[in-house]
Amino acid sequence: MEHYSCCRLLLVCSVLALCLGNQGAWSQLSYYFYDETCPDVYDIVDRHVSDAMKAEMRMGASLLRLHFHDCFVNGCDGSILLDGDDSEKFALPNKNSVRGFEVIDAIKDELESVCPGVVSCADILALAAYLGMTYSGGGGESFDELVMGRRDGLVANQSGANNGLPSPFEPIDSIIQKFNDVGLNTTDMVVLSGAHTIGRARCAMFNNRLSASSVDPTLDASMATGLRSLCDGGDGNQTASLDGSTSDDYYLGGYCSDNCFDNGYYQNLLSGKGLLSSDQGLFSSPEGVASGTKDLVLAYSDDMDKFINDFGWSLFKMGNIALTGSDGEIRKNCRVVN
């Protein structure tokens, strides 16, 4: 198995696991879960994610977002991958937004041919998300720090996705509460928002800030002009970089320029260049000041190491809201229950 340059992020995750390994679902997750039953899982997932990102670098951010949106509904159980009448794919926060399902399908198909009935869709999604971040510049020494053993859920929850996923149109206090509802705190909310340092958002998600009669005063004027030029007259599906970058260049096992997994997202908030109102609200809203999110933005904008380390802790916490043991199942097809 290939190893990468030193990964501060995943190393922090391993330390956290050692500290919390006897609490709840964490006690049943392991770095070595597939060592005997499917030792090729890491190489297989790695190859598919790498190939997908070489074809389209944006896919790394999409896989990370897919993992987030899975974990916020029923926990990290792969429920977002299910098709059907109650599919979470068609919830308002996900419709025409979440993507990457074909990558997960391809990984699952190969794993079922190598070690059938062993690797859960939830674990595939978690691994793919970590790799998407790694190949976007988040680092990655090895897969040994990634605890595995999640089980797949038996039902999707479209209403849960509609009601539980944070919206870019919500006030900061409401978003904090939604994080609290899944066991994550204000620091987790601010640092996981930093995933917006990669990826893109549709005009429909920020057009509310661009009205000629009521331009959002917290939005940098030159940025507002550029965004209005991009979005005016379109169908709302045009996209802009979430961290204000103008290039689609990513880190992919080599160098990093724009759209890198770094703390540029927070630095942009200091100058009114957050793309979504929920992004800029972390720094500019009264609720952000009162709740302490502004102080966290200042801290992360000034200290890249602190951002990377705290992101690792928070991503680990979120990724371990999971079914384990005999709960759920191991799906043969990620789109349907067995």
Disulfide bonds with the S-S distance in Angstrom:
Cys38-Cys115 1.91
Cys71-Cys76 1.99
Cys121-Cys334 2.13
Cys203-Cys231 2.04
Cys256-Cys260 1.75
